Amino acid sequence: MDRHDVQELSERIDVLLDEVQRRADPKLAAQVEELVRAVLTLHGAGLGQLLSLLDEPQVRQLAGDDLVAGLLLLHDLHPDDIATRIQHALDSVRPYLGSHAGGIDYLGIDDDGVVHLRLQGSCDGCPGSTATVRLTVENAVLDAAPEAIAVDVDGMVKDKQNLLTIEPFRPHRDGWHQLDLAPPLGQVQHRTVGGLDVLLANLAGTLFAYRNNCPACSSALHHARLDGDRLTCPRCTAEYDVRLAGRALTPAEGPPLEALPLLPEGSGWKVAIPGVQPA
């Protein structure tokens, strides 16, 4: 069980309570709701008392556990406030924001629970499509701040609209897959994840994921040479910057690698696989 399971259990409780309110006698429904609230209050008070007996490093260590973090968030006991958690989440997705990587600002969360962000720079060089960036930012922010219900990202769409609104729903987990293995430092490997051939690159301990396909010649890249951040296709010698969202280096105006959203998950990583794969 992890903190996602905690969140799902919490949402399941809400669903069951709604069902009781619709079907049960009003007096009984009120008693059931009071019972659930009392149990949660008791557990939250006990957890808060436990934290009060620990010093800050110990609390931080506990908060680093995925399951415990979920419980702390559920009871509003997490040592980091929402702004800090969202900033950490944004830092984790910067490698997938292309030309926006140096400037993504957290503007705050409003009274309705909507998180407001602003992307700096143009959309040139963004990894893959707007949908890829959207999925990455959405999942990272709502993962870090389950109390939020939606995300507004200003600056994501160019020449079409000024504001891209991420609809208020929790990210669906079926598109995310756990990565149990990672390539050694300075190397690339490929894995079949969710039916997709995925290229993984390990740059000094930071993992990057791309579709295992060279945009210039359509050949696989798992035998490509990785020199620092530079990946060279073994067939057509096209070169890409792995750290900077797969941007094409040679030829300079070539299409980038297709980046796949990749986020830390406990002690490992998880990667998002598109639901429909291009032919």
C-alpha positions as a Python dict, from the first residue, in 0.01 Angstrom:
ca = {
    (1, 'M'): (0, 0, 0),
    (2, 'D'): (123, 351, -82),
    (3, 'R'): (-12, 704, -42),
    (4, 'H'): (-213, 670, -364),
    (5, 'D'): (-395, 379, -202),
    (6, 'V'): (-458, 595, 105),
    (7, 'Q'): (-608, 862, -118),
    (8, 'E'): (-822, 606, -299),
    (9, 'L'): (-946, 465, 33),
    (10, 'S'): (-1036, 817, 145),
    (11, 'E'): (-1226, 876, -178),
    (12, 'R'): (-1396, 537, -138),
    (13, 'I'): (-1514, 640, 210),
    (14, 'D'): (-1665, 956, 60),
    (15, 'V'): (-1846, 748, -203),
    (16, 'L'): (-1983, 508, 58),
    (17, 'L'): (-2098, 796, 277),
    (18, 'D'): (-2278, 951, -19),
    (19, 'E'): (-2445, 616, -84),
    (20, 'V'): (-2555, 589, 279),
    (21, 'Q'): (-2698, 942, 270),
    (22, 'R'): (-2900, 860, -41),
    (23, 'R'): (-3032, 522, 69),
    (24, 'A'): (-3041, 511, 448),
    (25, 'D'): (-3273, 672, 698),
    (26, 'P'): (-3152, 1032, 758),
    (27, 'K'): (-3093, 969, 1128),
    (28, 'L'): (-2890, 654, 1059),
    (29, 'A'): (-2694, 831, 783),
    (30, 'A'): (-2602, 1111, 1024),
    (31, 'Q'): (-2484, 858, 1280),
    (32, 'V'): (-2268, 676, 1024),
    (33, 'E'): (-2111, 1003, 916),
    (34, 'E'): (-2045, 1096, 1278),
    (35, 'L'): (-1885, 755, 1337),
    (36, 'V'): (-1648, 791, 1043),
    (37, 'R'): (-1557, 1145, 1146),
    (38, 'A'): (-1488, 1030, 1502),
    (39, 'V'): (-1262, 746, 1387),
    (40, 'L'): (-1065, 976, 1159),
    (41, 'T'): (-1036, 1238, 1433),
    (42, 'L'): (-909, 977, 1677),
    (43, 'H'): (-651, 845, 1433),
    (44, 'G'): (-541, 1197, 1339),
    (45, 'A'): (-502, 1297, 1703),
    (46, 'G'): (-296, 986, 1777),
    (47, 'L'): (-74, 1046, 1476),
    (48, 'G'): (-28, 1410, 1573),
    (49, 'Q'): (69, 1309, 1927),
    (50, 'L'): (324, 1063, 1788),
    (51, 'L'): (480, 1332, 1570),
    (52, 'S'): (506, 1566, 1868),
    (53, 'L'): (739, 1315, 2037),
    (54, 'L'): (981, 1317, 1743),
    (55, 'D'): (1239, 1574, 1637),
    (56, 'E'): (1231, 1733, 1292),
    (57, 'P'): (1479, 1494, 1123),
    (58, 'Q'): (1272, 1199, 1244),
    (59, 'V'): (950, 1357, 1119),
    (60, 'R'): (1117, 1424, 783),
    (61, 'Q'): (1229, 1063, 767),
    (62, 'L'): (875, 943, 830),
    (63, 'A'): (736, 1186, 571),
    (64, 'G'): (976, 1035, 318),
    (65, 'D'): (783, 708, 337),
    (66, 'D'): (515, 703, 69),
    (67, 'L'): (246, 546, 285),
    (68, 'V'): (314, 764, 589),
    (69, 'A'): (320, 1074, 369),
    (70, 'G'): (-29, 987, 249),
    (71, 'L'): (-157, 960, 606),
    (72, 'L'): (10, 1288, 703),
    (73, 'L'): (-154, 1460, 408),
    (74, 'L'): (-491, 1306, 493),
    (75, 'H'): (-477, 1450, 846),
    (76, 'D'): (-310, 1780, 747),
    (77, 'L'): (5, 1690, 942),
    (78, 'H'): (265, 1691, 665),
    (79, 'P'): (572, 1898, 766),
    (80, 'D'): (574, 2082, 432),
    (81, 'D'): (303, 2332, 346),
    (82, 'I'): (128, 2315, 11),
    (83, 'A'): (352, 2576, -154),
    (84, 'T'): (668, 2383, -60),
    (85, 'R'): (523, 2054, -181),
    (86, 'I'): (418, 2203, -513),
    (87, 'Q'): (758, 2368, -562),
    (88, 'H'): (927, 2031, -507),
    (89, 'A'): (685, 1871, -753),
    (90, 'L'): (761, 2136, -1016),
    (91, 'D'): (1134, 2084, -967),
    (92, 'S'): (1083, 1714, -1039),
    (93, 'V'): (921, 1781, -1379),
    (94, 'R'): (1152, 2055, -1510),
    (95, 'P'): (1347, 1815, -1736),
    (96, 'Y'): (1026, 1757, -1935),
    (97, 'L'): (930, 2119, -1988),
    (98, 'G'): (1169, 2202, -2272),
    (99, 'S'): (1214, 2576, -2314),
    (100, 'H'): (995, 2632, -2008),
    (101, 'A'): (1238, 2444, -1781),
    (102, 'G'): (1395, 2756, -1633),
    (103, 'G'): (1071, 2934, -1555),
    (104, 'I'): (766, 2768, -1411),
    (105, 'D'): (614, 2975, -1133),
    (106, 'Y'): (371, 2872, -863),
    (107, 'L'): (123, 3159, -826),
    (108, 'G'): (-83, 3012, -544),
    (109, 'I'): (-398, 2815, -476),
    (110, 'D'): (-733, 2991, -466),
    (111, 'D'): (-1028, 2941, -232),
    (112, 'D'): (-1180, 2687, -471),
    (113, 'G'): (-873, 2462, -453),
    (114, 'V'): (-739, 2550, -799),
    (115, 'V'): (-359, 2568, -827),
    (116, 'H'): (-234, 2846, -1056),
    (117, 'L'): (97, 2817, -1243),
    (118, 'R'): (274, 3023, -1509),
    (119, 'L'): (516, 2889, -1770),
    (120, 'Q'): (787, 3125, -1895),
    (121, 'G'): (932, 3115, -2246),
    (122, 'S'): (788, 2993, -2575),
    (123, 'C'): (659, 2647, -2656),
    (124, 'D'): (945, 2583, -2900),
    (125, 'G'): (1136, 2275, -2792),
    (126, 'C'): (871, 2137, -2561),
    (127, 'P'): (894, 1758, -2533),
    (128, 'G'): (632, 1583, -2741),
    (129, 'S'): (293, 1744, -2736),
    (130, 'T'): (111, 1982, -2508),
    (131, 'A'): (-72, 1676, -2375),
    (132, 'T'): (259, 1531, -2255),
    (133, 'V'): (349, 1849, -2067),
    (134, 'R'): (-4, 1875, -1933),
    (135, 'L'): (-3, 1519, -1801),
    (136, 'T'): (336, 1561, -1637),
    (137, 'V'): (254, 1887, -1460),
    (138, 'E'): (-96, 1778, -1363),
    (139, 'N'): (9, 1449, -1210),
    (140, 'A'): (305, 1597, -1023),
    (141, 'V'): (106, 1883, -871),
    (142, 'L'): (-204, 1684, -775),
    (143, 'D'): (17, 1408, -637),
    (144, 'A'): (197, 1656, -414),
    (145, 'A'): (-116, 1848, -318),
    (146, 'P'): (-417, 1615, -294),
    (147, 'E'): (-616, 1898, -136),
    (148, 'A'): (-613, 2074, -475),
    (149, 'I'): (-892, 1996, -722),
    (150, 'A'): (-756, 2146, -1045),
    (151, 'V'): (-458, 2315, -1210),
    (152, 'D'): (-454, 2625, -1429),
    (153, 'V'): (-136, 2666, -1634),
    (154, 'D'): (-86, 3007, -1794),
    (155, 'G'): (149, 3003, -2095),
    (156, 'M'): (120, 2639, -2198),
    (157, 'V'): (-58, 2694, -2527),
    (158, 'K'): (84, 2932, -2787),
    (159, 'D'): (-121, 3119, -3049),
    (160, 'K'): (-438, 2928, -2964),
    (161, 'Q'): (-545, 3047, -2620),
    (162, 'N'): (-383, 3221, -2329),
    (163, 'L'): (-494, 2984, -2058),
    (164, 'L'): (-499, 2607, -2052),
    (165, 'T'): (-725, 2477, -1777),
    (166, 'I'): (-669, 2128, -1648),
    (167, 'E'): (-1014, 2000, -1562),
    (168, 'P'): (-1082, 1921, -1199),
    (169, 'F'): (-1027, 1548, -1180),
    (170, 'R'): (-772, 1328, -1011),
    (171, 'P'): (-509, 1182, -1245),
    (172, 'H'): (-599, 835, -1362),
    (173, 'R'): (-336, 592, -1249),
    (174, 'D'): (-378, 328, -1522),
    (175, 'G'): (-142, 515, -1759),
    (176, 'W'): (141, 518, -1504),
    (177, 'H'): (371, 218, -1476),
    (178, 'Q'): (630, 136, -1212),
    (179, 'L'): (994, 106, -1320),
    (180, 'D'): (1170, -152, -1106),
    (181, 'L'): (1507, -127, -1281),
    (182, 'A'): (1716, 164, -1405),
    (183, 'P'): (2024, 164, -1630),
    (184, 'P'): (2369, 216, -1474),
    (185, 'L'): (2508, 569, -1453),
    (186, 'G'): (2592, 716, -1792),
    (187, 'Q'): (2417, 442, -1988),
    (188, 'V'): (2096, 385, -2182),
    (189, 'Q'): (1874, 80, -2184),
    (190, 'H'): (1532, -3, -2319),
    (191, 'R'): (1234, -164, -2152),
    (192, 'T'): (892, -265, -2275),
    (193, 'V'): (653, -79, -2046),
    (194, 'G'): (279, -92, -2099),
    (195, 'G'): (337, -235, -2446),
    (196, 'L'): (565, 54, -2549),
    (197, 'D'): (939, 33, -2617),
    (198, 'V'): (1086, 288, -2376),
    (199, 'L'): (1440, 427, -2381),
    (200, 'L'): (1583, 505, -2037),
    (201, 'A'): (1891, 719, -1981),
    (202, 'N'): (2069, 763, -1649),
    (203, 'L'): (2249, 1097, -1623),
    (204, 'A'): (2436, 1115, -1292),
    (205, 'G'): (2153, 942, -1108),
    (206, 'T'): (1867, 1131, -1276),
    (207, 'L'): (1651, 913, -1496),
    (208, 'F'): (1503, 1027, -1829),
    (209, 'A'): (1250, 838, -2040),
    (210, 'Y'): (1179, 865, -2412),
    (211, 'R'): (1008, 666, -2680),
    (212, 'N'): (1279, 435, -2820),
    (213, 'N'): (1270, 589, -3164),
    (214, 'C'): (1489, 834, -3354),
    (215, 'P'): (1263, 1105, -3503),
    (216, 'A'): (1507, 1154, -3791),
    (217, 'C'): (1531, 795, -3918),
    (218, 'S'): (1282, 595, -3707),
    (219, 'S'): (1546, 351, -3583),
    (220, 'A'): (1574, 229, -3224),
    (221, 'L'): (1813, 416, -2997),
    (222, 'H'): (1909, 166, -2727),
    (223, 'H'): (2243, 106, -2904),
    (224, 'A'): (2305, 480, -2935),
    (225, 'R'): (2619, 640, -2790),
    (226, 'L'): (2563, 852, -2479),
    (227, 'D'): (2838, 1108, -2425),
    (228, 'G'): (2749, 1324, -2127),
    (229, 'D'): (2404, 1462, -2212),
    (230, 'R'): (2445, 1399, -2587),
    (231, 'L'): (2281, 1094, -2744),
    (232, 'T'): (2390, 997, -3098),
    (233, 'C'): (2172, 777, -3319),
    (234, 'P'): (2378, 476, -3438),
    (235, 'R'): (2211, 480, -3780),
    (236, 'C'): (2178, 843, -3898),
    (237, 'T'): (2413, 1011, -3643),
    (238, 'A'): (2143, 1260, -3540),
    (239, 'E'): (2222, 1399, -3196),
    (240, 'Y'): (1989, 1486, -2909),
    (241, 'D'): (2023, 1655, -2570),
    (242, 'V'): (1886, 1397, -2327),
    (243, 'R'): (1879, 1636, -2030),
    (244, 'L'): (1704, 1918, -2216),
    (245, 'A'): (1385, 1735, -2311),
    (246, 'G'): (1544, 1545, -2602),
    (247, 'R'): (1604, 1860, -2806),
    (248, 'A'): (1770, 1799, -3143),
    (249, 'L'): (2132, 1915, -3160),
    (250, 'T'): (2224, 1783, -3505),
    (251, 'P'): (2045, 1880, -3721),
    (252, 'A'): (1965, 2183, -3506),
    (253, 'E'): (1615, 2229, -3649),
    (254, 'G'): (1524, 1861, -3629),
    (255, 'P'): (1235, 1724, -3423),
    (256, 'P'): (1306, 1635, -3058),
    (257, 'L'): (1286, 1294, -2901),
    (258, 'E'): (941, 1214, -2764),
    (259, 'A'): (974, 1253, -2388),
    (260, 'L'): (761, 1042, -2157),
    (261, 'P'): (648, 1182, -1821),
    (262, 'L'): (865, 1032, -1547),
    (263, 'L'): (825, 1097, -1177),
    (264, 'P'): (982, 965, -856),
    (265, 'E'): (767, 701, -686),
    (266, 'G'): (887, 601, -341),
    (267, 'S'): (1239, 463, -388),
    (268, 'G'): (1185, 412, -762),
    (269, 'W'): (1025, 578, -1062),
    (270, 'K'): (701, 569, -1257),
    (271, 'V'): (654, 646, -1626),
    (272, 'A'): (337, 751, -1810),
    (273, 'I'): (258, 555, -2124),
    (274, 'P'): (28, 709, -2385),
    (275, 'G'): (-304, 531, -2414),
    (276, 'V'): (-293, 529, -2794),
    (277, 'Q'): (40, 467, -2960),
    (278, 'P'): (120, 620, -3297),
    (279, 'A'): (160, 380, -3585),
}
